[in-house]
Structures are given as structure tokens and as C-alpha cells.
Amino acid sequence: MRKRVIALLMVVMVVGLMIAGCSQAAEATKTKVGMVTDSGTIDDKSFNQGTWEGIKKYESDNGTIEATYQQPDNEAETDYLNAISDLVDNGYNIIVTPGYKFETAIYKAQDQYTDTKFILIDGAPNDGDYSTDAGPTYKTGDNTVAIFFNEHEAGFLVGVAAALSTETGKLGFIGGMEIPAVQKFGWGYLAGVKYANDTFGSNAEVVDYVYEGSFNNVAGGQQLASGMYDKGIDIIFHAAGGVGVGVFSEAIERATNGENVWVIGVDSDQYEQGKLSQDSDRSVTLTSARKGVDVAAYDYIEAALNGSFPGGQTITLSLADGAVGLPEENPNLSADVLAKVDEAKQAVLDGKVIVPSTQEEIDAFLK
């Protein structure tokens, strides 16, 4: 009897060890996905945060990845390469980098770490050499995908919304650095205002249009916003990353004191950022020019895991892909404005309106 009990205990122990081993093996099969932040912090309520939320959503939805991020102290190529190296050394074999500042780092890293898949959002890998007329050499490796967006289409829709919502007829735009993604937001905004005036009978004008020159000067953003609101501008569209924090601060302060001013957010739905206080039901966010960096991170992690990763390709996501546009919920837009925005959106989808995406195109559109 004693021998049978001992034998039974041994069987139980073996089975337990097998289960534990299987559990550890399952845990070990999780793919490690890392992100390196661009300018600002992981909770910037903009580009970094949106990308990270897409990664974390994939982790939550599927349970097949283990995610972390690196936030370099500075923004030089060496800082980004060191962060990428740390991630690779720790077994992270899918790395997501949001922003054009990663272009030269990924250009080098994709050749150095050929077993790692890179998802570069808003940039194309290049050597950064502008010393010749030919400009930089571009190369997107087989282990890299470069993703862009039609920001001008999102800018167009918020331009329509702004033109139809302004009470003073005066609108403003604050960009961060004058780079293509920010420029396209602004050009689309100008086009949307004109389209609303011509099509729906609004009478609005973008009377102040500036670039702050960075993505992290909060005080500069507040100062610019203050000047615009003082001119009678009642709606400012910011495409400026952390500079937009200052724009929101100024709008919240003025709204708290009874002024009727608004901000249009960028990249993600910034309604919460516009709340007058943590417990307030009121937000100064009129709407946001949503850019699906979260969708891009999510979808291309999935592609990397299921064997359909489009390595070597540069992909542009559009309004037709559902990758740009307004948030699903827009509490501060009237039903009439939303209906007209939908009309404008359909005109773009039907090809009746081609939204300008270059300086030459917006110049021709505004004539």
C-alpha cells in the first residue's frame, strides 16, 4: 500500500512539473515588443501616447506579446540607437519607433539587427546626408515597414468643423516644427475652411498661422495661443505635440474665466485634455484631427506575428482606411455641423474633393 501511495505521489509531482513546464514554455513564447519614444514623454496625450496605447491594446487583446518602452534622455541619433540596442539585447524583436527623428537611426539599425522587425511611423529610413543635391539615400529594409498618413485629410475635416463652429469668424493654427506631417495638417485645415465657406455658406478665415519651431515648448505654445485669442480668434487648431499643452492651458484658463474659446486637438482624441478640471464635464476641445498611430502600431504588430509583415514597403494610410479623421465622439460639435462634416468626408471619399497635400496644391486650391 505504501509503495502505491509513493508511486501515486510521484505521478502527481511529475504531472505538476509538466504543467509548470508547459506554463513556462507558453510564457516564453510571448514575443517581446519594444517602443522608443520621440520628443516628449510616454503620456504626452499625443504621438507617443497614441502609439503606446496601440501596443498595449494589442498586448491586452491577444496576450501574445510582452511590451515595454524606452524613453531616451535626449533626441540624438546615438540616443535612439542606444535605446534600440538595449531593447534588442533584452530580447525585444519587434521595435516600434514613432516620428521622423528615428529615420537615420532605423536606417542603421535595420542592417545591424536583421532579425528584428522595425515599425517606423511617420518616417522613411535614410542616411541623413544632405550634403549633395541628390539628398539623402533612402532604404527601407526587408525587416522594416515605413508608415505615413494622409494628415491633410484629417486637417480638412477639422477645418470644415471649425469654419462652421466659429462665432467670431476668426481661426488660428499653431504648428510645431515645420515638417511634412505638420504642414499637411495645416494645409488641409486651410482647405477645409475654404470648402465650408464655399459649400455651406460659412464666413470664416484663418487669420493667424504660425509654427512654434518645436514639439516641447509648453510656455511658447501658451504665449502664442494667448496672442491669438487676444485678436478675437476663438478656435485654434494645434498640430504641435507638447507645445499644444500650452495651447490647452491658455484655453482652459480663459474658459474658466468665462471666455468662449476652443482648441482642436491632434493625433489622438484630446477631449479629456481640454477639460476645465479633472471633475469637470466641460472641455475646451472642439474636436481633434485624429491620426491612427495606435491603429498602425496594432495592425503591424499583428502583421509581424502572423507572417504578413510588409517588409521593405512604405505605406500611406488614409481617410478611406479609417486611419485619419475625427474621433468617434464629438460632444462639442452640433448635429448640424457633424452632418456637414460627414458630407465633406463623403466628397473626399468619392473623389469629388482632392485635399491639397503640398504648398503648390494649397495655393491653387485657395485661389
C-alpha positions, 0 to 999 in steps of 0.5 A: 500500500505504501509503495502505491501511495509513493508511486501515486505521489510521484505521478502527481509531482511529475504531472505538476512539473509538466504543467509548470513546464508547459506554463513556462514554455507558453510564457516564453513564447510571448514575443517581446515588443519594444517602443522608443519614444520621440520628443516628449514623454510616454503620456504626452496625450499625443504621438507617443501616447497614441502609439503606446496605447496601440501596443498595449491594446494589442498586448491586452487583446491577444496576450501574445506579446510582452511590451515595454518602452524606452524613453531616451534622455535626449533626441540624438541619433546615438540616443535612439540607437542606444535605446534600440540596442538595449531593447534588442539585447533584452530580447525585444524583436519587434521595435516600434519607433514613432516620428521622423527623428528615428529615420537615420537611426532605423536606417542603421539599425535595420542592417545591424539587427536583421532579425528584428522587425522595425515599425517606423511611423511617420518616417522613411529610413535614410542616411541623413546626408544632405550634403549633395543635391541628390539628398539623402539615400533612402532604404527601407529594409526587408525587416522594416515597414515605413508608415505615413498618413494622409494628415491633410485629410484629417486637417480638412475635416477639422477645418470644415468643423471649425469654419462652421463652429466659429462665432467670431469668424476668426481661426488660428493654427499653431504648428510645431516644427515645420515638417511634412506631417505638420504642414499637411495638417495645416494645409488641409485645415486651410482647405477645409475652411475654404470648402465650408465657406464655399459649400455651406455658406460659412464666413470664416478665415484663418487669420493667424498661422504660425509654427512654434519651431518645436514639439516641447515648448509648453510656455511658447505654445501658451504665449502664442495661443494667448496672442491669438485669442487676444485678436478675437480668434476663438478656435485654434487648431494645434498640430504641435505635440507638447507645445499644444499643452500650452495651447490647452492651458491658455484655453482652459484658463480663459474658459474658466474665466468665462471666455468662449474659446476652443482648441482642436486637438491632434493625433489622438482624441484630446477631449479629456485634455481640454477639460476645465478640471479633472471633475469637470464635464466641460472641455475646451476641445472642439474636436481633434484631427485624429491620426491612427498611430495606435491603429498602425502600431496594432495592425503591424504588430499583428502583421509581424506575428502572423507572417504578413509583415510588409517588409521593405514597403512604405505605406500611406494610410488614409481617410478611406482606411479609417486611419485619419479623421475625427474621433468617434465622439464629438460632444462639442460639435452640433448635429448640424455641423457633424452632418456637414462634416460627414458630407465633406468626408463623403466628397473626399471619399468619392473623389469629388474633393482632392485635399491639397497635400503640398504648398503648390496644391494649397495655393491653387486650391485657395485661389 
